[in-house]
């Protein structure tokens, strides 16, 4: 019971930041564009208003890109650069080594 209470309290701390990080995790490594509704489902069904606000900030900061017609989202320039940098420096390989064994 105490563990569940801790998890619930944690979820209430900085919900906007948590949603933004969830969006980035969801888009990382995914090819192509993800539609708003699919992104909403994969991020735990946040309200449309909350997800829209988060996506607006992430777009403004370069973490997320929106398709030319506005129907989909993908990782933006900054997110892609970070992902490529981590791969180039072998970070992911070292982090995953214990899991792969």
Backbone atoms as SQL, in Angstrom:
CREATE TABLE atoms (id INTEGER PRIMARY KEY, chain TEXT, resi INTEGER, resn TEXT, atom TEXT, x REAL, y REAL, z REAL);
INSERT INTO atoms VALUES
  (1, 'A', 1, 'UNK', 'N', 0.820, -1.193, 0.000),
  (2, 'A', 1, 'UNK', 'CA', 0.000, 0.000, 0.000),
  (3, 'A', 1, 'UNK', 'C', 0.865, 1.258, 0.000),
  (4, 'A', 2, 'UNK', 'N', 1.915, 1.269, 0.794),
  (5, 'A', 2, 'UNK', 'CA', 2.786, 2.439, 0.862),
  (6, 'A', 2, 'UNK', 'C', 3.439, 2.695, -0.490),
  (7, 'A', 3, 'UNK', 'N', 3.872, 1.637, -1.177),
  (8, 'A', 3, 'UNK', 'CA', 4.492, 1.782, -2.498),
  (9, 'A', 3, 'UNK', 'C', 3.518, 2.430, -3.478),
  (10, 'A', 4, 'UNK', 'N', 2.267, 2.009, -3.456),
  (11, 'A', 4, 'UNK', 'CA', 1.244, 2.570, -4.332),
  (12, 'A', 4, 'UNK', 'C', 1.025, 4.055, -4.024),
  (13, 'A', 5, 'UNK', 'N', 1.017, 4.412, -2.750),
  (14, 'A', 5, 'UNK', 'CA', 0.858, 5.814, -2.359),
  (15, 'A', 5, 'UNK', 'C', 2.031, 6.652, -2.856),
  (16, 'A', 6, 'UNK', 'N', 3.225, 6.097, -2.779),
  (17, 'A', 6, 'UNK', 'CA', 4.407, 6.808, -3.275),
  (18, 'A', 6, 'UNK', 'C', 4.310, 7.026, -4.777),
  (19, 'A', 7, 'UNK', 'N', 3.852, 6.004, -5.500),
  (20, 'A', 7, 'UNK', 'CA', 3.698, 6.132, -6.949),
  (21, 'A', 7, 'UNK', 'C', 2.660, 7.185, -7.292),
  (22, 'A', 8, 'UNK', 'N', 1.554, 7.218, -6.555),
  (23, 'A', 8, 'UNK', 'CA', 0.510, 8.209, -6.799),
  (24, 'A', 8, 'UNK', 'C', 1.025, 9.615, -6.514),
  (25, 'A', 9, 'UNK', 'N', 1.766, 9.786, -5.427),
  (26, 'A', 9, 'UNK', 'CA', 2.326, 11.097, -5.094),
  (27, 'A', 9, 'UNK', 'C', 3.319, 11.539, -6.161),
  (28, 'A', 10, 'UNK', 'N', 4.112, 10.604, -6.653),
  (29, 'A', 10, 'UNK', 'CA', 5.092, 10.917, -7.685),
  (30, 'A', 10, 'UNK', 'C', 4.410, 11.390, -8.962),
  (31, 'A', 11, 'UNK', 'N', 3.305, 10.770, -9.326),
  (32, 'A', 11, 'UNK', 'CA', 2.582, 11.143, -10.537),
  (33, 'A', 11, 'UNK', 'C', 2.029, 12.559, -10.450),
  (34, 'A', 12, 'UNK', 'N', 1.735, 13.029, -9.242),
  (35, 'A', 12, 'UNK', 'CA', 1.182, 14.368, -9.062),
  (36, 'A', 12, 'UNK', 'C', 2.252, 15.447, -9.108),
  (37, 'A', 13, 'UNK', 'N', 3.513, 15.074, -8.979),
  (38, 'A', 13, 'UNK', 'CA', 4.606, 16.029, -9.003),
  (39, 'A', 13, 'UNK', 'C', 4.964, 16.362, -10.440),
  (40, 'A', 14, 'UNK', 'N', 4.876, 17.622, -10.804),
  (41, 'A', 14, 'UNK', 'CA', 5.238, 18.117, -12.142),
  (42, 'A', 14, 'UNK', 'C', 4.596, 17.308, -13.267),
  (43, 'A', 15, 'UNK', 'N', 3.282, 17.232, -13.320),
  (44, 'A', 15, 'UNK', 'CA', 2.636, 16.421, -14.355),
  (45, 'A', 15, 'UNK', 'C', 2.952, 16.886, -15.775),
  (46, 'A', 16, 'UNK', 'N', 3.121, 18.184, -15.974),
  (47, 'A', 16, 'UNK', 'CA', 3.450, 18.683, -17.313),
  (48, 'A', 16, 'UNK', 'C', 4.816, 18.202, -17.770),
  (49, 'A', 17, 'UNK', 'N', 5.781, 18.254, -16.871),
  (50, 'A', 17, 'UNK', 'CA', 7.119, 17.770, -17.202),
  (51, 'A', 17, 'UNK', 'C', 7.080, 16.277, -17.488),
  (52, 'A', 18, 'UNK', 'N', 6.366, 15.543, -16.674),
  (53, 'A', 18, 'UNK', 'CA', 6.249, 14.094, -16.886),
  (54, 'A', 18, 'UNK', 'C', 5.620, 13.777, -18.237),
  (55, 'A', 19, 'UNK', 'N', 4.596, 14.527, -18.614),
  (56, 'A', 19, 'UNK', 'CA', 3.959, 14.301, -19.908),
  (57, 'A', 19, 'UNK', 'C', 4.916, 14.645, -21.046),
  (58, 'A', 20, 'UNK', 'N', 5.652, 15.738, -20.904),
  (59, 'A', 20, 'UNK', 'CA', 6.624, 16.102, -21.932),
  (60, 'A', 20, 'UNK', 'C', 7.682, 15.028, -22.125),
  (61, 'A', 21, 'UNK', 'N', 8.177, 14.486, -21.028),
  (62, 'A', 21, 'UNK', 'CA', 9.167, 13.413, -21.117),
  (63, 'A', 21, 'UNK', 'C', 8.559, 12.156, -21.729),
  (64, 'A', 22, 'UNK', 'N', 7.307, 11.876, -21.398),
  (65, 'A', 22, 'UNK', 'CA', 6.629, 10.714, -21.986),
  (66, 'A', 22, 'UNK', 'C', 6.478, 10.886, -23.491),
  (67, 'A', 23, 'UNK', 'N', 6.158, 12.095, -23.940),
  (68, 'A', 23, 'UNK', 'CA', 6.043, 12.364, -25.377),
  (69, 'A', 23, 'UNK', 'C', 7.380, 12.098, -26.060),
  (70, 'A', 24, 'UNK', 'N', 8.469, 12.601, -25.482),
  (71, 'A', 24, 'UNK', 'CA', 9.798, 12.398, -26.074),
  (72, 'A', 24, 'UNK', 'C', 10.137, 10.912, -26.109),
  (73, 'A', 25, 'UNK', 'N', 9.876, 10.195, -25.009),
  (74, 'A', 25, 'UNK', 'CA', 10.138, 8.743, -24.990),
  (75, 'A', 25, 'UNK', 'C', 9.318, 8.030, -26.055),
  (76, 'A', 26, 'UNK', 'N', 8.077, 8.429, -26.219),
  (77, 'A', 26, 'UNK', 'CA', 7.193, 7.783, -27.187),
  (78, 'A', 26, 'UNK', 'C', 7.679, 8.012, -28.614),
  (79, 'A', 27, 'UNK', 'N', 8.160, 9.202, -28.912),
  (80, 'A', 27, 'UNK', 'CA', 8.589, 9.526, -30.270),
  (81, 'A', 27, 'UNK', 'C', 9.994, 9.020, -30.596),
  (82, 'A', 28, 'UNK', 'N', 10.808, 8.787, -29.580),
  (83, 'A', 28, 'UNK', 'CA', 12.191, 8.369, -29.803),
  (84, 'A', 28, 'UNK', 'C', 12.250, 7.024, -30.520),
  (85, 'A', 29, 'UNK', 'N', 13.014, 6.986, -31.598),
  (86, 'A', 29, 'UNK', 'CA', 13.233, 5.754, -32.350),
  (87, 'A', 29, 'UNK', 'C', 12.093, 5.345, -33.257),
  (88, 'A', 30, 'UNK', 'N', 11.039, 6.145, -33.316),
  (89, 'A', 30, 'UNK', 'CA', 9.897, 5.805, -34.167),
  (90, 'A', 30, 'UNK', 'C', 10.075, 6.438, -35.550),
  (91, 'A', 31, 'UNK', 'N', 9.952, 5.647, -36.601),
  (92, 'A', 31, 'UNK', 'CA', 10.032, 6.214, -37.952),
  (93, 'A', 31, 'UNK', 'C', 8.703, 6.875, -38.327),
  (94, 'A', 32, 'UNK', 'N', 8.761, 7.861, -39.136),
  (95, 'A', 32, 'UNK', 'CA', 7.541, 8.492, -39.639),
  (96, 'A', 32, 'UNK', 'C', 6.846, 9.362, -38.617),
  (97, 'A', 33, 'UNK', 'N', 5.643, 9.748, -38.980),
  (98, 'A', 33, 'UNK', 'CA', 4.840, 10.659, -38.172),
  (99, 'A', 33, 'UNK', 'C', 3.844, 9.874, -37.326),
  (100, 'A', 34, 'UNK', 'N', 3.577, 10.357, -36.120),
  (101, 'A', 34, 'UNK', 'CA', 2.578, 9.756, -35.245),
  (102, 'A', 34, 'UNK', 'C', 1.430, 10.750, -35.101),
  (103, 'A', 35, 'UNK', 'N', 0.223, 10.278, -35.372),
  (104, 'A', 35, 'UNK', 'CA', -0.950, 11.148, -35.265),
  (105, 'A', 35, 'UNK', 'C', -1.215, 11.530, -33.808),
  (106, 'A', 36, 'UNK', 'N', -1.855, 12.683, -33.633),
  (107, 'A', 36, 'UNK', 'CA', -2.151, 13.207, -32.301),
  (108, 'A', 36, 'UNK', 'C', -2.870, 12.169, -31.447),
  (109, 'A', 37, 'UNK', 'N', -3.922, 11.567, -31.976),
  (110, 'A', 37, 'UNK', 'CA', -4.713, 10.612, -31.190),
  (111, 'A', 37, 'UNK', 'C', -3.892, 9.385, -30.805),
  (112, 'A', 38, 'UNK', 'N', -3.036, 8.911, -31.707),
  (113, 'A', 38, 'UNK', 'CA', -2.178, 7.769, -31.387),
  (114, 'A', 38, 'UNK', 'C', -1.158, 8.146, -30.314),
  (115, 'A', 39, 'UNK', 'N', -0.626, 9.341, -30.417),
  (116, 'A', 39, 'UNK', 'CA', 0.316, 9.824, -29.408),
  (117, 'A', 39, 'UNK', 'C', -0.392, 9.943, -28.058),
  (118, 'A', 40, 'UNK', 'N', -1.592, 10.447, -28.083),
  (119, 'A', 40, 'UNK', 'CA', -2.383, 10.583, -26.863),
  (120, 'A', 40, 'UNK', 'C', -2.586, 9.213, -26.203),
  (121, 'A', 41, 'UNK', 'N', -2.935, 8.208, -26.984),
  (122, 'A', 41, 'UNK', 'CA', -3.131, 6.852, -26.452),
  (123, 'A', 41, 'UNK', 'C', -1.839, 6.303, -25.864),
  (124, 'A', 42, 'UNK', 'N', -0.734, 6.472, -26.587),
  (125, 'A', 42, 'UNK', 'CA', 0.545, 5.910, -26.149),
  (126, 'A', 42, 'UNK', 'C', 1.116, 6.633, -24.937),
  (127, 'A', 43, 'UNK', 'N', 0.622, 7.838, -24.663),
  (128, 'A', 43, 'UNK', 'CA', 1.099, 8.614, -23.511),
  (129, 'A', 43, 'UNK', 'C', 0.160, 8.514, -22.312),
  (130, 'A', 44, 'UNK', 'N', -0.773, 7.571, -22.346),
  (131, 'A', 44, 'UNK', 'CA', -1.633, 7.354, -21.191),
  (132, 'A', 44, 'UNK', 'C', -2.909, 8.171, -21.169),
  (133, 'A', 45, 'UNK', 'N', -3.359, 8.627, -22.324),
  (134, 'A', 45, 'UNK', 'CA', -4.634, 9.340, -22.454),
  (135, 'A', 45, 'UNK', 'C', -4.700, 10.674, -21.701),
  (136, 'A', 46, 'UNK', 'N', -3.691, 11.549, -21.839),
  (137, 'A', 46, 'UNK', 'CA', -3.831, 12.886, -21.246),
  (138, 'A', 46, 'UNK', 'C', -4.937, 13.645, -21.978),
  (139, 'A', 47, 'UNK', 'N', -5.431, 14.717, -21.388),
  (140, 'A', 47, 'UNK', 'CA', -6.453, 15.503, -22.080),
  (141, 'A', 47, 'UNK', 'C', -5.857, 16.102, -23.351),
  (142, 'A', 48, 'UNK', 'N', -6.709, 16.364, -24.313),
  (143, 'A', 48, 'UNK', 'CA', -6.250, 16.977, -25.568),
  (144, 'A', 48, 'UNK', 'C', -5.588, 18.319, -25.299),
  (145, 'A', 49, 'UNK', 'N', -6.162, 19.088, -24.373),
  (146, 'A', 49, 'UNK', 'CA', -5.606, 20.404, -24.052),
  (147, 'A', 49, 'UNK', 'C', -4.199, 20.279, -23.461),
  (148, 'A', 50, 'UNK', 'N', -4.012, 19.345, -22.538),
  (149, 'A', 50, 'UNK', 'CA', -2.688, 19.157, -21.916),
  (150, 'A', 50, 'UNK', 'C', -1.653, 18.738, -22.947),
  (151, 'A', 51, 'UNK', 'N', -2.008, 17.760, -23.769),
  (152, 'A', 51, 'UNK', 'CA', -1.068, 17.274, -24.774),
  (153, 'A', 51, 'UNK', 'C', -0.762, 18.361, -25.798),
  (154, 'A', 52, 'UNK', 'N', -1.761, 19.132, -26.183),
  (155, 'A', 52, 'UNK', 'CA', -1.543, 20.222, -27.142),
  (156, 'A', 52, 'UNK', 'C', -0.574, 21.256, -26.588),
  (157, 'A', 53, 'UNK', 'N', -0.735, 21.620, -25.318),
  (158, 'A', 53, 'UNK', 'CA', 0.178, 22.599, -24.694),
  (159, 'A', 53, 'UNK', 'C', 1.604, 22.063, -24.649),
  (160, 'A', 54, 'UNK', 'N', 1.748, 20.803, -24.260),
  (161, 'A', 54, 'UNK', 'CA', 3.080, 20.194, -24.184),
  (162, 'A', 54, 'UNK', 'C', 3.715, 20.145, -25.569),
  (163, 'A', 55, 'UNK', 'N', 2.963, 19.723, -26.575),
  (164, 'A', 55, 'UNK', 'CA', 3.497, 19.646, -27.940),
  (165, 'A', 55, 'UNK', 'C', 3.901, 21.022, -28.455),
  (166, 'A', 56, 'UNK', 'N', 3.150, 22.047, -28.108),
  (167, 'A', 56, 'UNK', 'CA', 3.484, 23.411, -28.531),
  (168, 'A', 56, 'UNK', 'C', 4.849, 23.819, -27.977),
  (169, 'A', 57, 'UNK', 'N', 5.062, 23.583, -26.693),
  (170, 'A', 57, 'UNK', 'CA', 6.343, 23.930, -26.069),
  (171, 'A', 57, 'UNK', 'C', 7.471, 23.093, -26.663),
  (172, 'A', 58, 'UNK', 'N', 7.251, 21.793, -26.818),
  (173, 'A', 58, 'UNK', 'CA', 8.287, 20.920, -27.371),
  (174, 'A', 58, 'UNK', 'C', 8.630, 21.306, -28.810),
  (175, 'A', 59, 'UNK', 'N', 7.645, 21.746, -29.585),
  (176, 'A', 59, 'UNK', 'CA', 7.909, 22.231, -30.952),
  (177, 'A', 59, 'UNK', 'C', 8.730, 23.513, -30.905),
  (178, 'A', 60, 'UNK', 'N', 8.330, 24.449, -30.054),
  (179, 'A', 60, 'UNK', 'CA', 9.044, 25.721, -29.942),
  (180, 'A', 60, 'UNK', 'C', 10.499, 25.521, -29.543),
  (181, 'A', 61, 'UNK', 'N', 10.766, 24.506, -28.746),
  (182, 'A', 61, 'UNK', 'CA', 12.123, 24.244, -28.254),
  (183, 'A', 61, 'UNK', 'C', 12.910, 23.289, -29.145),
  (184, 'A', 62, 'UNK', 'N', 12.311, 22.788, -30.215),
  (185, 'A', 62, 'UNK', 'CA', 13.019, 21.930, -31.159),
  (186, 'A', 62, 'UNK', 'C', 13.037, 20.450, -30.832),
  (187, 'A', 63, 'UNK', 'N', 12.284, 20.032, -29.818),
  (188, 'A', 63, 'UNK', 'CA', 12.263, 18.629, -29.429),
  (189, 'A', 63, 'UNK', 'C', 11.302, 17.808, -30.271),
  (190, 'A', 64, 'UNK', 'N', 10.283, 18.464, -30.821),
  (191, 'A', 64, 'UNK', 'CA', 9.255, 17.789, -31.614),
  (192, 'A', 64, 'UNK', 'C', 9.036, 18.575, -32.898),
  (193, 'A', 65, 'UNK', 'N', 8.802, 17.848, -33.992),
  (194, 'A', 65, 'UNK', 'CA', 8.445, 18.459, -35.280),
  (195, 'A', 65, 'UNK', 'C', 7.025, 18.053, -35.623),
  (196, 'A', 66, 'UNK', 'N', 6.329, 18.954, -36.308),
  (197, 'A', 66, 'UNK', 'CA', 4.974, 18.656, -36.769),
  (198, 'A', 66, 'UNK', 'C', 5.023, 18.511, -38.284),
  (199, 'A', 67, 'UNK', 'N', 4.249, 17.592, -38.825),
  (200, 'A', 67, 'UNK', 'CA', 4.251, 17.350, -40.271),
  (201, 'A', 67, 'UNK', 'C', 3.767, 18.599, -41.011),
  (202, 'A', 68, 'UNK', 'N', 4.150, 18.737, -42.283),
  (203, 'A', 68, 'UNK', 'CA', 3.764, 19.929, -43.048),
  (204, 'A', 68, 'UNK', 'C', 2.258, 20.202, -43.050),
  (205, 'A', 69, 'UNK', 'N', 1.456, 19.161, -43.063),
  (206, 'A', 69, 'UNK', 'CA', 0.000, 19.348, -43.055),
  (207, 'A', 69, 'UNK', 'C', -0.574, 19.365, -41.639),
  (208, 'A', 70, 'UNK', 'N', 0.280, 19.217, -40.637),
  (209, 'A', 70, 'UNK', 'CA', -0.164, 19.293, -39.251),
  (210, 'A', 70, 'UNK', 'C', -0.876, 18.069, -38.712),
  (211, 'A', 71, 'UNK', 'N', -0.752, 16.936, -39.401),
  (212, 'A', 71, 'UNK', 'CA', -1.487, 15.754, -38.941),
  (213, 'A', 71, 'UNK', 'C', -0.641, 14.775, -38.135),
  (214, 'A', 72, 'UNK', 'N', 0.641, 15.020, -37.978),
  (215, 'A', 72, 'UNK', 'CA', 1.473, 14.077, -37.237),
  (216, 'A', 72, 'UNK', 'C', 2.669, 14.744, -36.579),
  (217, 'A', 73, 'UNK', 'N', 3.292, 13.998, -35.669),
  (218, 'A', 73, 'UNK', 'CA', 4.437, 14.491, -34.906),
  (219, 'A', 73, 'UNK', 'C', 5.556, 13.470, -34.961),
  (220, 'A', 74, 'UNK', 'N', 6.775, 13.953, -34.841),
  (221, 'A', 74, 'UNK', 'CA', 7.940, 13.079, -34.708),
  (222, 'A', 74, 'UNK', 'C', 8.998, 13.831, -33.916),
  (223, 'A', 75, 'UNK', 'N', 10.044, 13.113, -33.561),
  (224, 'A', 75, 'UNK', 'CA', 11.131, 13.722, -32.812),
  (225, 'A', 75, 'UNK', 'C', 11.725, 14.857, -33.631),
  (226, 'A', 76, 'UNK', 'N', 11.989, 15.974, -33.004),
  (227, 'A', 76, 'UNK', 'CA', 12.545, 17.135, -33.683),
  (228, 'A', 76, 'UNK', 'C', 14.060, 17.108, -33.734),
  (229, 'A', 77, 'UNK', 'N', 14.620, 18.185, -34.231),
  (230, 'A', 77, 'UNK', 'CA', 16.062, 18.296, -34.447),
  (231, 'A', 77, 'UNK', 'C', 16.861, 18.019, -33.177),
  (232, 'A', 78, 'UNK', 'N', 16.498, 18.635, -32.079),
  (233, 'A', 78, 'UNK', 'CA', 17.263, 18.456, -30.841),
  (234, 'A', 78, 'UNK', 'C', 17.175, 17.013, -30.354),
  (235, 'A', 79, 'UNK', 'N', 15.999, 16.440, -30.394),
  (236, 'A', 79, 'UNK', 'CA', 15.834, 15.051, -29.973),
  (237, 'A', 79, 'UNK', 'C', 16.628, 14.089, -30.830),
  (238, 'A', 80, 'UNK', 'N', 16.615, 14.321, -32.139),
  (239, 'A', 80, 'UNK', 'CA', 17.366, 13.457, -33.063),
  (240, 'A', 80, 'UNK', 'C', 18.861, 13.600, -32.818),
  (241, 'A', 81, 'UNK', 'N', 19.332, 14.831, -32.622),
  (242, 'A', 81, 'UNK', 'CA', 20.759, 15.044, -32.355),
  (243, 'A', 81, 'UNK', 'C', 21.187, 14.340, -31.078),
  (244, 'A', 82, 'UNK', 'N', 20.374, 14.409, -30.050),
  (245, 'A', 82, 'UNK', 'CA', 20.692, 13.731, -28.793),
  (246, 'A', 82, 'UNK', 'C', 20.726, 12.219, -28.991),
  (247, 'A', 83, 'UNK', 'N', 19.729, 11.691, -29.667),
  (248, 'A', 83, 'UNK', 'CA', 19.670, 10.250, -29.927),
  (249, 'A', 83, 'UNK', 'C', 20.896, 9.788, -30.714),
  (250, 'A', 84, 'UNK', 'N', 21.276, 10.538, -31.745),
  (251, 'A', 84, 'UNK', 'CA', 22.442, 10.175, -32.561),
  (252, 'A', 84, 'UNK', 'C', 23.728, 10.282, -31.756),
  (253, 'A', 85, 'UNK', 'N', 23.834, 11.311, -30.931),
  (254, 'A', 85, 'UNK', 'CA', 25.022, 11.481, -30.109),
  (255, 'A', 85, 'UNK', 'C', 25.203, 10.347, -29.120),
  (256, 'A', 86, 'UNK', 'N', 24.120, 9.918, -28.519),
  (257, 'A', 86, 'UNK', 'CA', 24.198, 8.803, -27.577),
  (258, 'A', 86, 'UNK', 'C', 24.635, 7.528, -28.275),
  (259, 'A', 87, 'UNK', 'N', 24.115, 7.294, -29.459),
  (260, 'A', 87, 'UNK', 'CA', 24.510, 6.104, -30.217),
  (261, 'A', 87, 'UNK', 'C', 25.977, 6.181, -30.625),
  (262, 'A', 88, 'UNK', 'N', 26.392, 7.350, -31.088),
  (263, 'A', 88, 'UNK', 'CA', 27.759, 7.528, -31.567),
  (264, 'A', 88, 'UNK', 'C', 28.775, 7.275, -30.454),
  (265, 'A', 89, 'UNK', 'N', 28.426, 7.666, -29.253),
  (266, 'A', 89, 'UNK', 'CA', 29.364, 7.516, -28.142),
  (267, 'A', 89, 'UNK', 'C', 29.206, 6.191, -27.404),
  (268, 'A', 90, 'UNK', 'N', 28.375, 5.320, -27.927),
  (269, 'A', 90, 'UNK', 'CA', 28.240, 3.993, -27.344),
  (270, 'A', 90, 'UNK', 'C', 27.476, 3.956, -26.035),
  (271, 'A', 91, 'UNK', 'N', 26.843, 5.056, -25.673),
  (272, 'A', 91, 'UNK', 'CA', 26.126, 5.118, -24.403),
  (273, 'A', 91, 'UNK', 'C', 25.056, 4.040, -24.310),
  (274, 'A', 92, 'UNK', 'N', 24.279, 3.916, -25.351),
  (275, 'A', 92, 'UNK', 'CA', 23.192, 2.938, -25.313),
  (276, 'A', 92, 'UNK', 'C', 23.719, 1.515, -25.224),
  (277, 'A', 93, 'UNK', 'N', 24.801, 1.244, -25.927),
  (278, 'A', 93, 'UNK', 'CA', 25.383, -0.098, -25.897),
  (279, 'A', 93, 'UNK', 'C', 25.809, -0.449, -24.471),
  (280, 'A', 94, 'UNK', 'N', 26.460, 0.470, -23.791),
  (281, 'A', 94, 'UNK', 'CA', 26.925, 0.218, -22.431),
  (282, 'A', 94, 'UNK', 'C', 25.757, 0.089, -21.456),
  (283, 'A', 95, 'UNK', 'N', 24.745, 0.921, -21.632),
  (284, 'A', 95, 'UNK', 'CA', 23.586, 0.872, -20.748),
  (285, 'A', 95, 'UNK', 'C', 22.793, -0.418, -20.928),
  (286, 'A', 96, 'UNK', 'N', 22.748, -0.921, -22.152),
  (287, 'A', 96, 'UNK', 'CA', 21.952, -2.112, -22.438),
  (288, 'A', 96, 'UNK', 'C', 22.710, -3.420, -22.232),
  (289, 'A', 97, 'UNK', 'N', 24.018, -3.350, -22.089),
  (290, 'A', 97, 'UNK', 'CA', 24.819, -4.565, -21.941),
  (291, 'A', 97, 'UNK', 'C', 24.277, -5.506, -20.860),
  (292, 'A', 98, 'UNK', 'N', 23.946, -5.022, -19.644),
  (293, 'A', 98, 'UNK', 'CA', 23.423, -5.950, -18.625),
  (294, 'A', 98, 'UNK', 'C', 22.078, -6.567, -19.009),
  (295, 'A', 99, 'UNK', 'N', 21.287, -5.853, -19.775),
  (296, 'A', 99, 'UNK', 'CA', 19.967, -6.349, -20.162),
  (297, 'A', 99, 'UNK', 'C', 20.084, -7.412, -21.246),
  (298, 'A', 100, 'UNK', 'N', 21.027, -7.231, -22.161),
  (299, 'A', 100, 'UNK', 'CA', 21.192, -8.130, -23.304),
  (300, 'A', 100, 'UNK', 'C', 21.757, -9.477, -22.876),
  (301, 'A', 101, 'UNK', 'N', 22.592, -9.488, -21.870),
  (302, 'A', 101, 'UNK', 'CA', 23.240, -10.735, -21.432),
  (303, 'A', 101, 'UNK', 'C', 22.286, -11.783, -21.074);
